[in-house]
């Protein structure tokens, strides 16, 4: 059954009509696709076309999302990834894929299926086989993981929780502005999947790191990220580096989990753009 919205289908039609190399942006928990708008404009200024599908049934706006947080409940990585597979399947040209947080895991899943010309995973959540679970990561996830009933719920972060997990590297005024502008509830299910992936052989949180069709992959880590710290990103790199495709990793100094939406987003976007341009040129 098709799950793409009219807006997403229109974005895909626009991308195909452009004749340009597409870049697919994948957001993570507690954000919406519109958080990628500055990135999309930046990539399009450099000759790409872009799409940023939501997760299935994502509201269009933060206001809608806050009015109806229950729509985020029970979203699974399997269903979310299938949504992006469907979107990519409608593109005329194999795209580059850029994902953040759980979107970074999804980007690697898509690459592992041979669906990406080049992939960038920014502060990605762990997948099965990535063993480190640092205290800061567990604390960031604790608003969800502390209550097993949250597996089937949508959970919003308090400002204090958002401050620890996302904006610990920012000044207080910018931190509060990001919370007010971007934060929405998130499904509990992906976090439980990630937390138990190494105990569950049938986990949804699995990446094919060996597929020779995976293509070039860049992992980006924010040095001060509490949610997906260096230990997780570097362990993901260790799993990926045996692939015959190019595999690179970069640490961005003094940046937290908000690095794709805060005032320093362009620095990170340029790192991603440079990698994509080398391996999946716009022309």
C-alpha positions, 0 to 999 in steps of 0.5 A: 500500500502506498504511504507517500503523501501528496506533498511527498509525491509532489516533491518527488515529481519536482525532483524527477522533472529537474533532471538533477542528482537527488539528495534524500534527507532523513530526520530522526526522533523529535524532529519533523522534515521541515527541520531540513529546509536550510540544508535543502536550500544549501544543497540545491544552490549547489546543483542538487535537487532534494526531497525530505519525506516524513516518517509515516503519518508525520504532521506537516507542522510543529503546531499540528504535531504538538496538538496531536502528539499521539500520531507519533506512537508505535512508529517502527524502524521497519515501517519508517525505512519502508516509507523511504524505500518507497520514496527512493523507488519513485526517483529516476536517479539513484540519490545520495542520502543524508540522515541524522540520529535515527535518520542516520541509522535509516540512511545506513539501512538504505545504503546497505540495500544498495539504494544510495549513491553516497550516504552521510550518517550524522550522529547516528543511533546505534544498530545491531552489532554496535556495542557501546552504550555510554552513560550519557546515551542511556540518560538521554534515552531514559525519558523513554526507556525508563517506562516499558509502556512507552514502547507503544507511546509517543513521548515528548522531552521536557526542556531539561531533557532536551537540553541534556540530550541535544543542546548541551553545547549551546548557550541557553537562549539558543537552546530554548529557541530550538526547543520551542521551534523544532521539538515534537513528540517521538515514537518510543519504539525505535529507542527500545529497538536500539537498546535491545538490538544486540539481544534480539536476533530479529531486531528491526535495527539491523544494517547490512554493512557488507553489501558491496553495493553499499556505496561511499559512507561518511559518519559525522560525530558531534564532539560533545554529543550526549545522545550519540557520542563518539563511542557509538559513532566510532563503533558504527565506523568499525562495523562499516569500514570493512565494506569495499566502499569508501568509509570515512568518519569525522568529528566536529569539535564543540558540537552536540546532537543539535548540530543539524538545526543549530546556528552552526548547521552550515559547517556540518552541511558543508562537510556532508556536501563535500563528501556527497560532491566527491562521490555523487556529483550533482552533474 
